[in-house]
């Protein structure tokens, strides 16, 4: 949500369709206002939208919906991690045109998680869901590889060993994740 008096948006909760819808509306509204200003004023100086993030993540499909909006926004969107950008929130953070993070912030990448019942009759459903999840996991990995300098071997290790890769500000610049705010 925004604070209405500035161009600041906040993702401080679970990433789900509800918050993604709210942020999408705000971003599209800023884009519409900026488009009108550009058309009416040749000297219009565009100001970025700042998306502040402190979230442990949530739904990956919802995250990619917001990433699509951020990446196609005519108005630049800067992402700033104030605390934690984990899982789906990490992917959203990486979509910013300018990325910054505070020195005490942390970020995390891990393999996708899901939970389903365990009735035998649902086995076919599980097989189909597994294939879909594998494709989504590959999409996440490809996005992180595109947006950072984290090695593919590191991401594969996270996937194969089912671990979390926590990244501190000491490694943000090394991995081309963010500039550190001290």
Secondary structure per residue as TSV (DSSP state, phi and psi in degrees):
chain	resnum	aa	ss	phi	psi
A	1	X	-	360.0	163.8
A	2	X	B	-104.1	169.0
A	3	X	-	-100.7	8.3
A	4	X	S	63.1	-26.0
A	5	X	S	-94.1	-5.1
A	6	X	S	-143.9	-166.9
A	7	X	S	-106.2	39.5
A	8	X	E	-106.5	131.2
A	9	X	E	-118.7	155.6
A	10	X	E	-132.5	129.2
A	11	X	E	-115.6	91.8
A	12	X	-	-122.6	31.0
A	13	X	S	-150.6	-175.2
A	14	X	-	-62.5	140.6
A	15	X	B	-78.4	112.3
A	16	X	-	-144.6	176.8
A	17	X	H	-61.4	-32.9
A	18	X	H	-65.3	-51.2
A	19	X	H	-69.4	-34.8
A	20	X	H	-64.4	-40.3
A	21	X	H	-61.3	-47.5
A	22	X	H	-60.6	-44.9
A	23	X	H	-67.4	-37.8
A	24	X	H	-61.0	-45.0
A	25	X	H	-58.8	-46.6
A	26	X	H	-61.4	-46.8
A	27	X	H	-62.9	-45.4
A	28	X	H	-64.1	-36.8
A	29	X	H	-64.0	-44.9
A	30	X	H	-60.5	-42.0
A	31	X	H	-62.7	-41.8
A	32	X	H	-64.8	-44.7
A	33	X	H	-63.3	-41.0
A	34	X	H	-67.4	-37.4
A	35	X	H	-62.5	-46.2
A	36	X	H	-62.2	-41.4
A	37	X	H	-65.2	-40.7
A	38	X	H	-62.3	-41.7
A	39	X	H	-69.5	-30.2
A	40	X	H	-97.2	-10.0
A	41	X	-	-146.1	106.6
A	42	X	T	-62.1	-25.4
A	43	X	T	-95.7	15.7
A	44	X	-	-58.7	126.4
A	45	X	-	-103.5	109.0
A	46	X	-	-71.6	135.6
A	47	X	-	-109.6	140.4
A	48	X	-	-72.0	162.2
A	49	X	E	-93.0	133.1
A	50	X	E	-102.3	122.5
A	51	X	E	-107.9	107.2
A	52	X	E	-86.9	132.4
A	53	X	E	-124.5	131.0
A	54	X	E	-149.8	86.5
A	55	X	E	-149.7	142.6
A	56	X	-	-87.1	6.3
A	57	X	-	104.1	-154.6
A	58	X	B	161.3	-131.9
A	59	X	-	-84.1	124.6
A	60	X	H	-65.6	-41.9
A	61	X	H	-62.4	-38.7
A	62	X	H	-64.6	-40.1
A	63	X	H	-60.0	-45.9
A	64	X	H	-66.5	-29.8
A	65	X	H	-62.0	-43.8
A	66	X	H	-70.1	-38.9
A	67	X	H	-57.7	-42.6
A	68	X	H	-58.2	-42.9
A	69	X	H	-66.7	-44.9
A	70	X	H	-62.2	-47.1
A	71	X	H	-70.0	-22.6
A	72	X	H	-101.2	1.4
A	73	X	-	-64.7	130.2
A	74	X	S	-69.2	-32.5
A	75	X	S	-84.9	127.3
A	76	X	-	-60.6	142.4
A	77	X	E	-118.6	119.2
A	78	X	E	-96.3	136.6
A	79	X	E	-107.4	138.5
A	80	X	E	-132.4	119.9
A	81	X	E	-91.2	119.3
A	82	X	E	-97.4	-18.3
A	83	X	E	-148.2	-79.0
A	84	X	E	-129.6	136.8
A	85	X	E	-128.8	94.9
A	86	X	E	-116.8	148.8
A	87	X	T	56.9	-121.7
A	88	X	H	-62.2	-33.0
A	89	X	H	-68.2	-30.5
A	90	X	H	-64.1	-43.6
A	91	X	H	-61.5	-44.3
A	92	X	H	-61.6	-44.0
A	93	X	H	-54.9	-43.7
A	94	X	H	-65.4	-16.9
A	95	X	T	-80.0	-8.7
A	96	X	-	-67.1	146.0
A	97	X	S	-75.0	-19.1
A	98	X	E	-143.9	125.8
A	99	X	E	-120.4	128.8
A	100	X	E	-134.5	154.6
A	101	X	E	-148.7	144.8
A	102	X	E	-72.4	154.5
A	103	X	T	-62.8	-26.3
A	104	X	T	-97.5	8.7
A	105	X	-	-80.0	165.0
A	106	X	E	-139.5	152.9
A	107	X	E	-131.7	155.6
A	108	X	E	-146.1	137.0
A	109	X	E	-120.5	141.0
A	110	X	E	-154.0	170.4
A	111	X	-	-70.9	158.1
A	112	X	-	-62.0	148.8
A	113	X	-	-121.3	147.4
A	114	X	-	-152.8	161.1
A	115	X	-	-139.6	131.5
A	116	X	-	-136.6	161.4
A	117	X	-	-65.0	176.9
A	118	X	-	-127.9	34.0
A	119	X	-	-74.2	138.5
A	120	X	G	-58.9	-36.6
A	121	X	G	-62.5	-17.7
A	122	X	G	-90.2	6.0
A	123	X	H	-56.2	-43.8
A	124	X	H	-61.2	-41.9
A	125	X	H	-59.1	-42.7
A	126	X	H	-62.5	-40.3
A	127	X	H	-62.2	-44.5
A	128	X	H	-66.5	-41.2
A	129	X	H	-65.9	-38.1
A	130	X	H	-61.4	-44.3
A	131	X	H	-62.2	-44.9
A	132	X	H	-62.5	-41.8
A	133	X	H	-65.9	-38.9
A	134	X	H	-60.7	-42.7
A	135	X	H	-64.7	-41.6
A	136	X	H	-66.5	-39.0
A	137	X	H	-61.4	-43.0
A	138	X	H	-64.2	-38.5
A	139	X	H	-61.7	-43.3
A	140	X	H	-62.3	-47.4
A	141	X	H	-61.1	-45.4
A	142	X	H	-61.3	-37.3
A	143	X	H	-66.8	-43.8
A	144	X	H	-64.9	-40.5
A	145	X	H	-62.9	-38.6
A	146	X	H	-68.6	-38.2
A	147	X	H	-95.2	-8.6
A	148	X	S	-135.8	-179.4
A	149	X	-	-108.9	22.4
A	150	X	-	-71.7	132.2
A	151	X	-	-68.6	144.2
A	152	X	H	-58.2	-37.3
A	153	X	H	-60.6	-37.8
A	154	X	H	-64.9	-45.2
A	155	X	H	-67.0	-37.1
A	156	X	H	-65.2	-38.0
A	157	X	H	-62.8	-41.9
A	158	X	H	-59.1	-44.8
A	159	X	H	-65.7	-49.1
A	160	X	H	-70.9	-36.5
A	161	X	H	-92.1	-2.8
A	162	X	T	56.0	48.0
A	163	X	-	-113.9	171.2
A	164	X	E	-104.8	138.1
A	165	X	E	-101.6	100.6
A	166	X	E	-90.0	132.9
A	167	X	E	-122.0	127.4
A	168	X	E	-99.1	171.9
A	169	X	G	-62.1	-20.4
A	170	X	G	-60.4	-26.5
A	171	X	G	-110.1	1.4
A	172	X	T	-58.7	-48.1
A	173	X	T	-73.8	-36.6
A	174	X	T	-57.9	-41.9
A	175	X	T	-93.0	9.2
A	176	X	T	54.7	42.0
A	177	X	S	-91.5	-46.6
A	178	X	-	-165.1	159.7
A	179	X	E	-85.5	140.9
A	180	X	E	-90.5	135.6
A	181	X	E	-99.2	117.2
A	182	X	-	-97.8	360.0
